């Protein structure tokens, strides 16, 4: 069976890899701002080489978890029962016969090894302070589909593996330190990626239930899970607000501009409050993605501007 680039990009969920780019941008920008606020100076808080290597490593791990998940969904029959949307239900690559389950796992394993290689390089260069982040990130990739999604921890580890940990890790590999801005940006990243997965689980509820998954929509019920979604949106906004308060000053005042993309959550928040028993509108799923990416983009830009002008 010949393998096409289209098939590989499909199981990699290529459009969603933009999240990794935004997380790396936030981590590097947070490090620059933290350095500016300290005694070292902003220039010492940023390394192009380490930022690019971190991006390669994170994208590789992102592809790995996506491809493993696609293979797991196909092998477990979930992909054959789900109702796909542009944001949920898998890529459809394996059910269409464009790639085998084995092929998806080979791609995932190759990318996993590439990500591990980058991690080993940083362990050598930066030191063992990076090890907890790497171990948790590796666990989030390897255990996500076979275990974490079946015990109600999928959303938490998604928030860690593609939210808080990359921001903290990218900041750490710049100069060996994690500052307050990285912690604040990582907290916002956790809530947003937690929600990115949570909302996308609603359309897949029945197929996931039949496939043995036990995520929050199944464990809590649609109404309670929708309330968790709304709470995490609010928590994201509050984490940014608290971080700019004078007695905290983890983020510059300009970081409040990261509230602007909150408008994209209106369709999802309206659905969550008023009609969670109904299907999630595709517009709400799209707005959730735009909020996530937009917040990271604006926050990174605000940190860069603040660092350069400081």
Secondary structure, DSSP 8 states (H G I E B T S, - for coil): ----HHHHHHHHTGGGGHHHHHHHHHHHHHHHHHHHHSSS-GGGG--HHHHHHHHHHHHHHHHHHHHHHHHHHHHTTHHHH----SSSS--STTTTTSS-HHHHHHHHHHHHHHHHHHHHHHHHHH-GGGHHHHHHHHHHHHSTTTTGGGTT-HHHHHHIIIIIHHHHHHHHHHHS---HHHHHHHHHHHHHHHHHHHHHHHTTHHHHHHTT---HHHHH-HHHHHHHHHHHHHHHHHHHHHHHSTTT-SS-GGGGGGGGGGGGGHHHHHHHHH-TTS---HHHHHHHHHHHHHHHHHHHHHHHHHHHH-
